[in-house]
Amino acid sequence: MSKIIKKGKVVSITPEKDIVAGEVQNFRQELLSLINEKFEKIEVDIDKVEMIDSSGIGVFIATQNSLKKINGTLTVINVSADILKMFKIMRLDKHFEVEGKN
């Protein structure tokens, strides 16, 4: 279960666990539910996430694609240095906004 804060058309979601194959289904459902509620901006705070595997990457890509259809945006914040490096190598930062930890 993720922490979710809704403010107008913007929602912030903070996963409590790593975004990996064994945990990704619930996270995917939470994001789909928020998209269906027509939030225009989804901000994912991954401060507590230490690992993201290919299943997790797929969730971010699918979320961005769904948001794009409704002119929405995805932002991933508080990204650790290792995950940020992976996002940049995969050029995911060209598809949605990615912000490292401050």
Order of alpha helices (4+ residues) and beta strands (2+ residues): beta-beta-alpha-beta-alpha-beta-alpha-beta
